[in-house]
């Protein structure tokens, strides 16, 4: 179990916004900050053991990190997380004991 002092990473959570037309005649995905947008979490590299526990026995080979923090009701699998210039896609969310107190997120670092 994580204590409040373990949440040492200050991140930004965003949801997809409306598409914005670009100069090539196509569209670019825009992003909108959640409310509140900034959140204290812990970010750790994902291990196979972590992923089996969080994903109910299913190994998710693309996950790169496990993120833990106080529960944020707006975070879901369309959310992205920004930390230190790095972007992560949230691919899974679990609330231990089905209580909206804490959350564990499965995250994939987006490499551009």
Backbone torsions as a table, in degrees:
resi	resn	phi	psi	omega
1	UNK	NA	137.9	-179.7
2	UNK	-89.5	141.5	173.3
3	UNK	-95.6	165.2	-177.7
4	UNK	-57.9	-31.8	179.1
5	UNK	-69.9	-15.7	178.5
6	UNK	-77.4	-15.9	-178.8
7	UNK	-86.0	80.2	-172.0
8	UNK	-106.3	0.9	179.6
9	UNK	-106.3	124.8	-178.8
10	UNK	-97.5	110.7	-172.1
11	UNK	-116.5	166.5	175.7
12	UNK	-115.5	127.2	176.1
13	UNK	-104.2	136.2	178.7
14	UNK	-137.1	152.5	174.8
15	UNK	-113.3	155.9	175.4
16	UNK	-60.6	136.8	175.7
17	UNK	-104.7	-167.7	179.6
18	UNK	-69.9	149.9	176.2
19	UNK	-65.8	144.9	-178.9
20	UNK	-118.1	129.5	-179.5
21	UNK	-67.7	136.4	178.7
22	UNK	-104.9	177.5	-175.2
23	UNK	-69.8	-15.3	179.8
24	UNK	-89.7	3.2	-178.9
25	UNK	87.7	-0.8	177.6
26	UNK	-98.5	-162.7	-179.2
27	UNK	-129.1	148.7	177.6
28	UNK	-118.7	141.8	178.2
29	UNK	-71.8	127.8	173.3
30	UNK	-99.0	164.2	-178.3
31	UNK	-131.0	143.5	-178.8
32	UNK	-122.2	132.2	179.4
33	UNK	-66.3	142.5	173.4
34	UNK	-72.8	171.5	177.2
35	UNK	-122.6	111.5	-8.2
36	UNK	-71.7	153.8	-176.1
37	UNK	-85.6	-37.3	-177.5
38	UNK	-95.5	142.4	-172.4
39	UNK	-148.6	143.5	175.0
40	UNK	-89.9	127.2	-178.9
41	UNK	-142.0	172.0	166.9
42	UNK	-109.9	142.2	179.3
43	UNK	-125.7	122.4	-179.9
44	UNK	-133.0	148.7	175.4
45	UNK	-58.6	141.2	-179.7
46	UNK	-79.1	134.1	172.7
47	UNK	-108.0	160.6	177.7
48	UNK	-58.3	-40.1	179.9
49	UNK	-62.1	-44.5	177.0
50	UNK	-58.4	-47.6	-175.6
51	UNK	-66.2	-37.9	177.0
52	UNK	-64.1	-39.4	-179.6
53	UNK	-68.6	-46.3	-176.1
54	UNK	-75.2	-37.4	-174.6
55	UNK	-95.6	26.0	174.6
56	UNK	53.6	49.1	174.8
57	UNK	86.2	-2.2	179.6
58	UNK	-101.9	121.6	179.2
59	UNK	-79.6	128.0	178.2
60	UNK	-106.7	102.0	-171.8
61	UNK	-71.5	-18.4	-177.3
62	UNK	-88.4	-11.1	-179.1
63	UNK	-68.7	138.8	179.9
64	UNK	-113.6	-25.0	-175.1
65	UNK	-143.9	153.7	171.5
66	UNK	-111.3	128.4	-177.8
67	UNK	-117.1	129.5	179.1
68	UNK	-125.6	144.8	178.3
69	UNK	-173.3	-178.4	173.0
70	UNK	-64.2	150.8	-177.7
71	UNK	-60.8	133.8	173.7
72	UNK	-123.7	112.9	-172.9
73	UNK	-64.7	-20.7	-177.1
74	UNK	-89.9	-11.7	-179.4
75	UNK	-74.9	129.9	176.9
76	UNK	-150.9	-166.6	-174.3
77	UNK	-79.4	4.6	171.0
78	UNK	-103.2	-3.4	-177.3
79	UNK	-76.8	147.2	168.0
80	UNK	-118.7	155.0	-178.3
81	UNK	-124.5	133.7	178.5
82	UNK	-112.2	129.6	177.2
83	UNK	-144.8	119.6	174.8
84	UNK	54.2	40.1	-179.8
85	UNK	81.0	0.6	178.2
86	UNK	-104.6	147.3	179.9
87	UNK	-116.4	136.4	179.3
88	UNK	-126.3	136.9	171.3
89	UNK	-93.3	134.8	177.0
90	UNK	-87.2	120.2	-177.0
91	UNK	-110.6	-6.9	178.0
92	UNK	-162.1	149.5	179.2
93	UNK	-140.3	133.0	177.1
94	UNK	-130.3	140.5	174.0
95	UNK	-113.6	106.7	-178.0
96	UNK	-52.4	135.7	179.7
97	UNK	59.5	20.5	178.1
98	UNK	55.7	30.4	177.9
99	UNK	-113.0	138.4	-179.0
100	UNK	-82.9	61.0	179.4
101	UNK	-114.3	-48.9	177.3
102	UNK	-130.3	166.7	176.8
103	UNK	-139.6	151.3	172.4
104	UNK	-123.3	126.8	-176.7
105	UNK	-114.0	142.2	169.7
106	UNK	-97.4	124.8	-174.6
107	UNK	-127.0	148.1	176.9
108	UNK	-121.6	124.5	177.0
109	UNK	-71.3	130.8	-179.9
110	UNK	-90.3	118.8	179.9
111	UNK	-104.1	121.5	-178.7
112	UNK	-110.5	NA	NA
